[in-house]
Amino acid sequence: MGERTDRRTWLKTTLLAGFGGSVAARCARPSTPAPVRLPPVRVARDRIIRTTVGLRPSRPSGFVLRAESHGEKTIIHNYGHGGSGMSLSWGTAHLAADLALETGATRFGVIGAGVIGLSTARLLQQRGRDVTIYARDLPPRTTSNMSAAWFGPTGASEAEHTTPAFEEVWHRATRLSHRHFQDYLGDEYGVRWVPYYSFSQNPPNPQGQQRGLGRLITDLYPETAQLEPSEHPFPAPYVRRRWTMRFEPPVYLNALMRDVRLAGARIVVREFADLDALLAPDEPALVNCTGLGARPLFGDAELHPVKGQLTVLLPQPEVDYMVVGGGLYMLSRRDGIVLGGTQQADDWSLEPSETEMDRVMSGHAQFFSAMA
Ligand SMILES: Cc1cc2nc3c(=O)[nH]c(=O)nc-3n(C[C@H](O)[C@H](O)[C@H](O)COP(=O)(O)OP(=O)(O)OC[C@H]3O[C@@H](n4cnc5c(N)ncnc54)[C@H](O)[C@@H]3O)c2cc1C
C-alpha cells in the first residue's frame, strides 16, 4: 500500500496538479442512491503480476472503412480504430460485412485475428458466408489482448481531424456496437456493466453539455449523475458516476475464437509481406483487419502507433468499479486490477517503460490511499 495521505492535502496538491479528468457534464440526479463505501485498490509493488504493452492503431481522422478493387478482387478495409477498437468492433464489423456482401462473394478471407477481424468474421458467418482467417498473430498475442478494456468509443479519432462524414459513420458504428455487445453480457464472454467514476478538478459546465463525439451518445451511459462530496469516498472535488460496459480481453477473445472455429472458419497463421502476397489467397474478397499492420501493407502514412502500457495487480474481487481521471485509470477485472493511463505516440517499442510504470503506480497509490 502506498504512503497514507490526508484527503484534504491530497486534494490541494496532487489533484490540483493534474489528477482530474475531462470536464464532467451535470446530469439529472439518479433515482438510486450512490454507493458511499467502496473498497480501495491496494497499490503496492509486490502486488504487480504483469506489465503489458500494446500499440494502438491510431489515425487522427479515424478508422478506414471502405471497399477497394484490386483487379478481380475486392478488399474491404476495416482498420485504424486507435484507442477504441474494442468498443467499436461490432459496429464497424457490421458496416464492413454490409460492404463485403455487396461484392456478391460467398467466400471471404479475413486478414487479422484481433477483435476487429474476429468480429467481422463472425458476422460474415452469421450471414451464411464461408470464412478463412489469415493472421500473423492469434490471441493472446494481439494488440486487442493488451487493451484495458471498457466501452469508450470516442478515442477513434482526434477532434481537430474529425469530419462530419466520419462522425456519421462513427455514430452508426458506436450504436450498433453498444447494442450488439449486450447480447454478450455475462461471464462466458467477460462482458458486464460496471459503475464508472470520473474525476475533474473543474466543475461541470453549467449547460451540462458534452463536447466532441461524446455529445452524441450521452444516452448510452445510463444513470449518469454528478455526485456530491458526501456521496462518494474519492479525494476529488468533482465526481461523476455513470455505467459502462467492461470487457475482459483474454476471456472475450478466446470465446470469439471458439465461436468462429465452431462455425467452420479455417484459421491460417500467415504473415503477408506486401500487397501482392495479400492478394494471393484464392478468396475473391478480402477484409483487411490488420490494425497497425495496414500501414506497411497499404502505405497508410496517417496510421501510427500510440503505445499503451498496463500495470496489472493481483485481483481484488471486492473492487467492482472503475475510475478515470487526470490521465490515469483503474479497471477491475477477474484477471487483475488494471492500472493504465499511458499514451506514447509514434513509439514502436514493445518494451515496458519503468518511468511510465512509476508514474502510474505512484499516482494510483496516492489516490487510493487518500480515499475516505
Ligand atoms: C493499453 C491499451 C488500452 C486500450 N484500452 C481500450 C479500451 O478500454 N477500449 C477500447 O475500445 N479499446 C482499447 N484499446 C484499443 C484496442 O485495443 C485497439 O483499438 C484494438 O485492439 C485494435 O484491434 P485490431 O483487431 O484492429 O488490431 P490487432 O488486435 O492488432 O489485430 C491485428 C491482426 O492483424 C494481424 N496482422 C497485422 N499485420 C499482418 C500481416 N502483414 N499479415 C498477416 N496478419 C497481420 C495481426 O497479427 C493481428 O492478428 C486499448 C489499447 C491499448 C494498447
The ligand as an ORCA input file, in Angstrom:
! r2SCAN-3c Opt
* xyz 0 1
  C      -3.193     -0.110    -23.288
  C      -4.387     -0.140    -24.218
  C      -5.658      0.047    -23.690
  C      -6.772      0.023    -24.528
  N      -7.994      0.179    -23.978
  C      -9.087      0.149    -24.764
  C     -10.386      0.287    -24.189
  O     -10.541      0.434    -22.977
  N     -11.458      0.271    -25.032
  C     -11.314      0.115    -26.375
  O     -12.319      0.120    -27.097
  N     -10.090     -0.034    -26.944
  C      -8.980     -0.007    -26.180
  N      -7.742     -0.119    -26.739
  C      -7.607     -0.137    -28.209
  C      -7.816     -1.517    -28.807
  O      -7.038     -2.465    -28.130
  C      -7.455     -1.492    -30.304
  O      -8.114     -0.455    -30.964
  C      -7.856     -2.809    -30.943
  O      -7.279     -3.888    -30.241
  C      -7.453     -2.896    -32.419
  O      -7.857     -4.167    -32.871
  P      -7.422     -4.731    -34.267
  O      -8.111     -6.049    -34.430
  O      -7.595     -3.702    -35.324
  O      -5.845     -4.927    -34.152
  P      -4.967     -6.113    -33.551
  O      -5.507     -6.626    -32.283
  O      -3.570     -5.602    -33.562
  O      -5.102     -7.278    -34.628
  C      -4.477     -7.171    -35.889
  C      -4.387     -8.539    -36.505
  O      -3.836     -8.402    -37.819
  C      -2.725     -9.274    -37.961
  N      -1.773     -8.712    -38.928
  C      -1.243     -7.481    -38.931
  N      -0.401     -7.341    -39.977
  C      -0.425     -8.517    -40.646
  C       0.233     -9.016    -41.807
  N       1.109     -8.275    -42.501
  N      -0.019    -10.279    -42.191
  C      -0.887    -11.064    -41.501
  N      -1.530    -10.648    -40.396
  C      -1.303     -9.389    -39.975
  C      -2.166     -9.381    -36.551
  O      -1.314    -10.482    -36.409
  C      -3.471     -9.488    -35.752
  O      -3.950    -10.811    -35.803
  C      -6.604     -0.151    -25.933
  C      -5.329     -0.371    -26.451
  C      -4.227     -0.375    -25.608
  C      -2.869     -0.628    -26.183
*
